[in-house]
Amino acid sequence: MKRALWTGMGLLMLLTGASVAQSQDGGVIKVAEGDLTVGGYIHLWGTSMQDDDYQTVTPDAFAVRRARLILAGHVVPKVAYRLQEELAGSASSRDALIKFEDISLGGKFAVNLTAGQYKYPLSEAGLKWGTPADELIRGPWIYEGGNGAGSTIADRDTGVLIDGAAWNKKIKAYLGLFNGKGTNAAEDNDQKDSMLRVMVSPFEKGSLMEGLSFGSGYMKGDQRVKGATTDNQPRERVTFTTKYDKNIGDGTLSAIGEYFRQKQKPNSADRLLGWDDAKTTNVYFQLAYKTKLGFLSGEDQALQPVLRYQKYKTDDGDLVSDELANWKGEMITAGCNLILNKYSRLMLDYNRIDDDTWVAGRVEKIDVDNNEFLLQLELKF
């Protein structure tokens, strides 16, 4: 492994030691009839690439990918708020929301109402990936961008969401209406994105199938670039999710698989040329087992090996006259999370990558296997 990655590992370990020594339970500030918690999240990231013969040398990288300040609490009981600011140079992680909790409907059923800018729950990956509360590795390419960045699904937007649970929380439903253009970006049409997602956990506690849940999400709306001279481009997004979480032996087994499909229909100018729908699909499966070992004596310490497979494909739908805009790729990840306490974790992953990409100085697209060592440290407070 190259010198820069070793340097990054040393810095990560120093910061990890500081985190273990200084972490302690925080307090809640009382504010009038409500409360305020000041927190944050720091994500450090180092990578070393095994370059393909076709690719120019990729330098090792070490950076602060996320540095967030989070203010959360209640204005009054059952009226919550969250403000999140990204300090690492990206505006994509800003949140500003207010949530009305446990609104009673007829005395037997209650819902939550959330309004503002936040991650919407179209899928588990879009909702949870990259947060300090979850031990998963990284989100699918349909969210992260990959080389098909123009076809990604935004997972943070401005809108209104109603969610509730029934049958002793074995059924959870989400219904939302969103602006449809991503973070802090106004849409240029009157038709917004509507979303419905249902998750079901039907099995009784204590049974072998306890912890198994599944569901589906659907989202539809129009995307229009500001100033466009053609009409809107309707988009449809479908997700299917299966999850399994169960205590087995001395640890917890977690498995998740999801399938995503996004279809963007042609606008008026595209239809005149006979162009088809543009489609993006992604599938991933991840298996993890969190357990304690002899040297991990702390209450919240654990080791979590993780295996992951993901594959994506983007079909431009003949929006370009050749195959240069059609992308595909797959990534197999073998990794391990060292959970030091409830505030910090160290993650080391090896990503075996087979991905379409461009080559510098060549006007063509080829398969490139840029396998990657990825070292990450996440701290929350």
N, C-alpha and C positions, 0 to 999 in steps of 0.2 A: 504494500500500500504506500502511496506517495507521501512525501514529507508534510504537505499541507493538511492532509487528512489526519495524520498523527498529531499535528499541532492542534487541530480542531478537537480531537479526542481529549487531549490534555486539558484544554480550556473547559470542555464540557464536564470533565471529571472534577475540576476545581470548583466550578459553579455548583455541581451536584453536591459536593461536600459542604459548601456554604449553605445550600438549601436544607440539607439534613440537619445541620447544626442550628439553624435559625428558625425553622418552621414552627409555628405555634398556632393554636386556635385564635382566630380573630374575634372581634366583638361587633355588636350591632348598635348603631347610634340611634337613639330615640329622637324622632323629629315630629313635633306636634302630635297628631293622632297616628302617625305612621312610624316608619323606621328606615334606616339607610345602612347599607353595607358597601364599603369601598373595597374593591378587589381588582384582580387583573390576571393576565396570562402572558407568559413569555415563551416563545418557541424558537429554539436555536437549531440550526440545520447545517450539516456538513456532508459533502458528497464527493466521491471519487469515481470517475467514469473509466470503464475499460473500453477504449475507443475501437470501433470497427476500422478495418483497413481503408474503407471508403471515406472515413470522416477525418476532418482535421483534428488536431489535438484539442481536447476539451479540458480546460484548467480545472483543478480541484476548486471547490467552493466552500466557503464557510460564512454564514450570514445569520442575521436575525430575521426570520421570516415573518413572525408576528410579535407584536408588543402591544397589548391591549389594556386599556384602563376601563373598568366596568363599575358603574354605579347602579345599584339595584335595591329594591325595597318596596315599601307600601306608602302610598299617600295617606290612605286611611285603611282600616282592615278590609281585606278582600278587594282592594284596588291597588294592583302592583304596577311597578314600572321598571324598565331597564334601559340604561344608556351605556353604549359601548363605543369607544373611540379607538381606531387603529393608529398606532404611533410609528409604525415601521414603514411608512411611505405608501401604504395602500388604503384606498377608501372603500374597498370591497367588503370590509368586515364591520362597518358601522351599523349599530342598532339604535333605534329610538322607538320604544313601544310602551303602551299602557295596556294592562290586562285586568278585566273585570272577572273575578273568580267566583265560582259556585253560584251562578245566577239560577234561582229556583224556577222550575217550570212545573206548575201544578203540585208542588210539594213532594213528588216522587222522583223527579229527574232534574238534574242541574247541569248547566253548561258553562264554559268559559268563553269570554269574548276578548279577542286580542286585536289591537289596531296599532298601526305604525309600520316601521321597517324592520324586518327580521327574516330569519330562515323559515320558509314554509315547509310543512311536513309532507311533501309529495313522495318522499322515499326516506328510508333510514340513512342512506349514504349522504343525501343532501342535507339532512337534518343534523347529523351527528359527527360527520367526519371532520377531523382536525380540531376537535375541542378537547380541553384538558380532562373532561369528565368521562372520556371514553378511551379504551385501550386499543382501538383499531388503528390501522396503519395510514392509509391514505385513500382518498376518494377515487371513484372511477373516472376514466378519462372524459366521459361525457360531461362531467362537472368541471374537472380540472382544465380541460382544453385539449391536451395532447396536440397533435398536429392538425386536428380538425377543429380548431378553436372557434371557427365561425358557426359551428353547429351545437355548441354547448348549451346546457340547460342552466339558466340562472337559478340559484337556490336561495337568494336573498332578495326581497322585493318589498314594495310598499303595498299594504292592503289590510283587509279585515278578515279575521278567521274565527269561526265558531267551532269548538270541539267539546265533546262529551263522551261519557262512558255509560254502559248499561250492562245488565246481567252480571252484577258483581265485578264490573270492569273487564269482563271477558270480551266485550265488543267495544272498540274505540272508533269514533268517527270524527272526521275533519272536513269542514266545508268552508271554502274561502273564495274571496274575490280580490284580485291583485291588479296592480298597475301594468304589469306585463313587460317592463323594459329594463329591469335590473336596478342596481343600487343608485339611488338619488337621480334617476333618469325618468323624466316625464315621457309618457307615450304620446304619439301624435295621432291618435284616433280615439273614438268613443267606446269601442268594444274592448273591455278588459279581459284578463284571464280568469276563468273560473276553475276551481279545483275541488275534487271530492276524493277522499281516501278513507278506506275502512280496514281496520286490523282486527282479527279474531283470534282469541286464545281459548279454545273450547274445552280443554281437558282439565280434569279435576286435580287439585293439589294432592300429591302423594302418588299419583299414577306414573307409569313409565313415560307417558307422553306429556307430562307436566313440563311447561316451559316452551312448548311448541306453539308458534303463532304464525299466521300467514295473512296476507291481505293484498290489496291492489289500490292503485291511485290513478286518477285521470285528470288531465288539465287541458283546457282548450281556450284559445284566444287569438288575437291578431297582433302581429309584430310589424311595425312600420318605422322605417328610418325617417327621421325628421327632414322635411324638405323633399321627400320623394315625389316624383311626378306620376307614379303609377299607384294603383289601389293597394290595399293591404295584403299581407301574406298570412293567411290563417295557419296556426300551428296546433298540433295535437301531441300530447305527451302521455304515455302509458307506462306504469311501473307495476311489477309483481314482486312480492317480498315473501320470503320464508325465513323464520328465525327459530333457533333452539338454544335455550339456556338452562342448564341443569347442574346441580352439585353432584359430582361423580367422584368417588374416592375421597382424596384429600384436597380436591380442587374443583373448579367450575369450568365446565365445557361450554363453549359458545360457538355456534355456527350460524352463518347468515349467507343467504344468496339472494341476489336481486337481478331483475331484467328490466332494461329501460328501452323505450323506443320513442323517438321524436320524429314527426313528419311535418315538414313545412311545405304547404301547397304553393303553387305558382301564383304570381300576381298577374295583372292584365297583360303586361308586356310579355311575360314568360309564356302565357297561353297562346298568344299570337304566333310564337315560334315553335309551339308544340312541345314545350319542355314539361317534364314529369315532376312529381313530388320529389323533394330532397329528403333523405331519410338518414337518421343517425341511430344506431343500436349499440347497446353495451350490456354485457353480462359479467357478473363477478360472483365468486364464492370464497368465503373465508372461514377458516377453522382455527380456534385458539383454545388454549387450556391454561388457566391461571391457578398456580399452586404455590405452596410454601416449600422452602428447602431448609436444611439445618442451619445455614449461615444467615437466613432471613428470619431473625427472631422478633422483629418489630410487629406490632399489631396489624399495620396496614401494608407490610412489605410482602411482595410476591414476585414470582417469575412467570412470564407468560410467553411460551413459544407460539408462533403464528405462521400459518401457511395461507397463501392467497393466490387466486388465479383470476385474471380479468382480461376481457377481450372487447375491442370496440371496432366498429366499422361505420364509415361515413360514405354515403352514396349521394353525389351531387344532383341526381335526378336529371342529368343532361343539361344542367345549368351552364356547364362549360363543355365545349365541343370535343374535348379529349378526356383521357382518364386522369389527368393531373390533379383534379380536385377530389378524387375518390381515395379515401384513406382507410387503412386498417392496421391493427396492431394488437399484440398481446403481451402481457407481463405476468411472470410467475415470481412470487415473493416468498422468501424464507427469512423469518426474522424472529426477534425475541425482545420483549419488553421487560425491563427490570424496574419494577415499581418500588421506589424507595420509601415512600410514605404517601399519604393522601394528597400531598401537594406537588409531588415531582415523580417523573419517570424518565428513564433512559431507554432509547430504542435503537437497535442495530438491525438493519435489513440488507439483504442482498436481492436485487431486482434483476431477473433475467428478462431482457427486453428484445422483442422482435417488432419493429415499428417502421412504417413508411415515413420517410423524411426527405428533405432536400439536402443536396450536397453542394457545398460552397463552390462556386465557379462552374457548376454544371446545371444546365436547364433540364433537369430530369428528376424523377422521383425513384428511389430505390429502397430496398429493405436494408435497414441498418440495425445491427445488434450491439447497441451501446449498453452493455450490462453495467450495473451501478451498485456501489456500496453507499448506503445512506445511514448516517448517524444523526439522531435527533435527541434533544433534551427539551422536555416540557415542564414548566414551572407555573403553578397557579398560587394565588394568594388572596 
